[in-house]
Amino acid sequence: MIYQTISTQRELTQFIDGHRRIFLYGANSLAAGLIVFLMQEDVKISGVIARDGEREKAENDVIRPLALSKTRLFPGDGVILCVEEREAEEIGHELEQRIESGDIAWNRFMRDDFFSRPESDAIRSRERGFFSRYQTLQAIGEQTGTDKAAKYHNYCNKYEFFLRDLRDRAFTMIELGVFRGASVRMWREFFPRARIIGVDRDEKCRQSIKEDERTTLLIRDVCAVGTLAELRACRPTLIVDDASHIWSEQIRALFGLYDSLTDGGIYLLEDLNTSFLPLSTRVYADQTVSAYEIVSAIAEEVSGDGRIRLSRNRGLIPYLDDIERIARQTEMVSFIRDCCILIKK
């Protein structure tokens, strides 16, 4: 029997590529997390295995466990054990008894934090990292309940680094996608002189966002031609895209609004992690070119002094004029977790 401990994405990929069929063992949150991860990577598994008692208390609707007693494993199959380390040896013995002939590779233990964002990462960033001195926006974000704060995206201390010079200035900012208004309330407190324009398709936003002389809520389709023209006329200094996260809409908003930023303006493109979902999910991936590929190409052109390697991604050719237009105006492109920050010259 081949024994292997998987602790990195590279090891996981090598294990999967080295076997004819892949099964998971376990009907728990760890197995569910791995299933979701593999779905995002467009990896198909042959099944999830569990004992009868475990099958009855499966913790996630994603899991549809097969009975261990009825599962046949053959040479070339691989099994990844999604269990605590103390259970691995016992289950391994049971699996060995089900091998028809030859060997089967299996994983003894995988850390639970392989698929999740450990709270320790956010704590380290918040308390000891480069951005740890920037605590004001973080505190306001946690108070208002926005997911931009440390408990979820952990954007705020990075944002404050880039936005601190705007704090006492009078300017216009636009937030695309405001949901229930937590981030609007955060921006209002952090920027006491700013005019804030929130844009969302959902009429229900009006129930939680109070308009006044500094706050305007527009119920609009962000990417409609008329909406983009209306927003461009506002001449914003800051744009935050937290709208649909759909690839085509992220790209259309960036191309349609970036020119309208004032000199030195900032564009925050959030939830860029959706660009790493496979086309087969069809949730955010509605075309073959993602928003991440677009902003990466802009960064490449900025860094490469006007050069971009189209040979690596021919799909970018239809977007080349817009990529070059934005790159010529851009001082800096910076990536943080789930987000891209573009600063205009």
Order of alpha helices (4+ residues) and beta strands (2+ residues): beta-alpha-beta-alpha-beta-alpha-beta-beta-alpha-beta-alpha-alpha-alpha-beta-alpha-beta-beta-alpha-beta-alpha-beta-alpha-alpha-beta-beta
